[in-house]
Amino acid sequence: MKKILFALFAVVIAVSANAQDKNNLFKEIYKDFLKYGTVYVAGDIKNAKENAPSYFVRTGDGDGLYDIPVVVDGTDYYDYDYRYGFGIRKIARFDYELKGKQYYDGSESNVAMTAPNSSIKGLEYVFHTEKERARDDVFKNHRYLLKHSGKYHMVKLESRKQGKINFNYKSAELRAKLPIGKKFSLSAGAIYRTHERPYGYNPVEIWLNETNEDGYAVNPWYTLGFYYGYDDIYYTYEDDYSGETVSDWYWINEEGETVAYTDLQFRQTVFTDLMNRFNEEIWEGIDAFGVVSPVVGVDYYHYKNNFWLHAYGSYLLPFHNYVKGDEAFSYFNRNNWGLGGLREDADKEQWEDYQAGVQFGWKLSKNIGIFVEGEYTKFWDSKIYNSSVGLNITLK
């Protein structure tokens, strides 16, 4: 996707070159592509979230259960959070949108990035890349967007990665538009989207629940520990109270360090992390998916100084077609996986996706205003929404 975006950038430049005299090439590039754009480098540093203090006790070396214990600080401490990046952007704001700050830092999100229409005709773009640290985890993020709007068309390409929320998405969209009056328009076309998650497929559940002809587990739960280099050691001891001989297993890692004193403790601690690790490794071996879908949209825009309404929406019809990835793990089979794997008689299930937003403002008087903003997106099992409602009273 990144290569496609930059290739289109090159096409824009090439078209300008062919259309104009070479002496005016850079002037035309600046006028068509760079004029009113902003190049920026920005970042921020913040305190990391401070967790509540957490302590536990352990028995000192050679001490018994009822001797003076050693108190251990188990609080999680993190270095400061940061984010820095750079980019270039040229996105027009609708009349009701105000510039949030005197400068850009890459965190901005304008309505034109998601709405079918834009406030201008022509080219808009964002090329942003950044690096951030949150709770000692470091992520590389980016957002590349290229959009061209005309009276009867809209073309948009986008690649976006947000590591902190595990969001990695690419899309290519082409729509024809039908203006109805000056405020309303309909659109229809096709959109290509990608997703990485194999919905409904839980590898560790299938692996642990596999049975042989006699109904016994092929992969007993504790074998997952062996798979990742842990080992269990049998031991017995005499209970001080009952006098009975008790037996169990304690677990060690590859370095010979004890990680759990019983099977139960191992299952409640280390084993949970191993299950997630197993799933992540299997999922990483599955290629990303690409799906083409028909899309229709509506857009209504009315603006006056004291009243504005911008309502827009897109509906992806349930006629999706996968063009990339193993269809067995696609969203078609999200409900067809069970303990025995994928059902042999499984039918592909279509689905509906949609996206809608509204921007509303009403200044009842010079001193009183009501504002409503919101956007909702449902793609596959992911639901992303944000909204805000405000009442402003200016005292004079």
ABEGO torsion letter per residue (X at the ends): XAAAAAAAAAAAAAAAAAABBAAAAAAAAAAAAABGBBBBBBBBBBBBBBBBBBBBBBBBBGBBAABBBBBBBABBBBBBBBBBBBEBBBBBBBAABBBABABBAGABBBAAAABABBABBEBBBBBBBBBBBBGGBBBBBBBBBBBBBBAABBBBBBBBBBAAAGBBBBBBBBBBBBBBEAABBBBBEBBBBBBABBBGBBAAAAAAABBBAAGBBABBAAAAAAAAGBBBBBBBBBBAAAGBBBBBBBBBBAAGBBABABAAAAAABAAAAAAAAAAAAAAAABBBBBBBBBBBBBBBBBBBAABBBBBBBBBBBBBBBBABEBAAABAAAAAABBAAEBBAABBBBBBBBBBBBBBBBBBABAABBBBBBBBBBBBEABBBBBBBBBBBBBBX
